[in-house]
């Protein structure tokens, strides 16, 4: 797991800096503003496209799914943080993370330490 300097974590607490913490899959997503007919502005997260896989992610660690595997448990085992399951989903690419582990015997790619361009917790 990549270490983040303490002052960088403090940036997550600044109001308006970004609505998602650095560990979120949406941290780098663009924030849009929709103006309602009455002039009210509504902020929303624009569509997040899968980032390009780096060579490390493409050559990641293979994992054969067994009964009882879950994306969060795999993230804890391989990445050290169950909240980073989305990195495994992105590396395999699936729309529904449950697809990752619903079929025993499937082989998944677990992204390497440099998994994605811009990934902060790979």
Backbone torsions as a table, in degrees:
resi	resn	phi	psi	omega
1	UNK	NA	133.8	179.7
2	UNK	-75.5	133.7	178.4
3	UNK	-82.5	142.9	176.3
4	UNK	-113.1	137.6	178.7
5	UNK	-60.9	143.3	-178.6
6	UNK	-54.4	-37.0	-178.6
7	UNK	-67.9	-26.7	177.9
8	UNK	-69.4	-36.8	176.5
9	UNK	-63.6	-34.0	179.4
10	UNK	-64.4	-29.1	178.9
11	UNK	-61.7	-29.4	178.8
12	UNK	-65.7	-22.9	-176.3
13	UNK	-88.9	-6.4	-178.7
14	UNK	-76.3	120.8	-179.7
15	UNK	-58.6	133.3	177.2
16	UNK	82.4	-8.1	-179.0
17	UNK	-63.6	-49.8	174.7
18	UNK	-170.9	140.4	-175.6
19	UNK	-74.6	-10.9	-177.8
20	UNK	-119.2	140.0	178.5
21	UNK	-67.4	163.6	-178.1
22	UNK	-60.4	-24.8	-179.2
23	UNK	-83.3	-4.9	-177.1
24	UNK	-82.5	146.4	176.0
25	UNK	-66.3	-16.2	-178.5
26	UNK	-99.6	3.7	-176.3
27	UNK	-56.9	-40.9	-177.7
28	UNK	-91.5	2.3	179.7
29	UNK	-70.3	145.8	179.6
30	UNK	-75.4	141.2	178.5
31	UNK	-101.1	127.3	178.9
32	UNK	-104.8	164.8	177.0
33	UNK	-129.6	124.5	176.8
34	UNK	-106.8	130.6	179.3
35	UNK	-99.1	121.6	179.1
36	UNK	-75.5	161.4	179.8
37	UNK	-55.3	-29.4	179.7
38	UNK	-84.8	3.5	178.3
39	UNK	93.9	-8.5	178.7
40	UNK	-65.7	133.7	177.4
41	UNK	-96.7	131.6	178.6
42	UNK	-117.9	119.8	178.0
43	UNK	-84.6	143.8	178.0
44	UNK	-148.0	159.8	178.1
45	UNK	-91.0	124.4	178.9
46	UNK	-72.1	165.3	-177.7
47	UNK	-55.2	135.0	176.9
48	UNK	-99.1	118.9	176.5
49	UNK	-91.6	149.8	178.1
50	UNK	-62.5	133.0	177.7
51	UNK	-71.0	157.3	177.4
52	UNK	-65.8	142.4	177.5
53	UNK	-76.6	133.9	174.0
54	UNK	-80.5	170.2	177.6
55	UNK	-60.3	-36.7	-179.7
56	UNK	-62.7	-39.7	179.7
57	UNK	-69.2	-39.9	-179.6
58	UNK	-66.1	-29.9	179.8
59	UNK	-100.9	20.5	-175.8
60	UNK	-56.9	-177.7	-178.8
61	UNK	-78.8	127.8	176.2
62	UNK	-77.7	145.0	176.4
63	UNK	-137.0	126.8	175.6
64	UNK	-91.8	122.4	-177.0
65	UNK	-66.9	132.8	173.7
66	UNK	-120.9	165.3	-179.1
67	UNK	-56.9	133.8	179.2
68	UNK	94.7	-10.8	176.5
69	UNK	-67.3	144.7	174.7
70	UNK	-138.1	151.7	179.9
71	UNK	-54.6	-41.6	-178.8
72	UNK	-67.8	-36.6	178.7
73	UNK	-68.6	-37.9	177.0
74	UNK	-65.9	-39.4	178.5
75	UNK	-64.1	-40.4	177.2
76	UNK	-62.0	-44.7	-176.8
77	UNK	-65.9	-45.8	-172.9
78	UNK	-95.8	-31.5	-175.0
79	UNK	-107.5	-24.4	179.3
80	UNK	92.8	7.9	-178.5
81	UNK	-150.5	113.1	-177.4
82	UNK	-62.9	-23.6	179.3
83	UNK	-71.7	-8.9	-178.9
84	UNK	-95.5	18.0	177.9
85	UNK	-53.0	-29.6	-177.2
86	UNK	-63.0	-26.2	178.3
87	UNK	-67.5	-36.6	177.2
88	UNK	-69.2	-41.7	177.8
89	UNK	-61.2	-43.2	179.9
90	UNK	-65.3	-34.8	-177.4
91	UNK	-72.6	-16.5	-173.7
92	UNK	-109.7	16.3	-100.1
93	UNK	-51.8	127.6	176.8
94	UNK	-131.5	149.8	177.2
95	UNK	-81.0	-39.1	-178.7
96	UNK	-108.1	117.4	-176.7
97	UNK	-60.4	-22.8	178.3
98	UNK	-66.1	-23.3	177.0
99	UNK	-60.9	-28.0	-177.0
100	UNK	-58.4	-40.7	-170.6
101	UNK	-121.0	9.2	-177.1
102	UNK	-73.0	-19.3	-177.3
103	UNK	-121.8	109.1	177.4
104	UNK	-61.4	141.1	180.0
105	UNK	98.9	-15.4	177.6
106	UNK	-67.2	142.1	176.9
107	UNK	-100.7	124.2	178.2
108	UNK	-104.3	156.5	171.0
109	UNK	-103.5	122.4	175.8
110	UNK	-95.3	120.6	-174.9
111	UNK	-60.9	146.3	176.9
112	UNK	-70.8	-177.9	-175.6
113	UNK	-63.9	-22.2	176.6
114	UNK	-109.0	33.9	-171.0
115	UNK	-38.0	-57.0	-174.8
116	UNK	-127.4	150.4	173.6
117	UNK	-64.6	124.7	179.3
118	UNK	88.1	-5.7	179.0
119	UNK	-65.6	137.8	-175.6
120	UNK	-104.3	-21.3	-175.6
121	UNK	-124.2	26.5	-178.7
122	UNK	-69.1	NA	NA
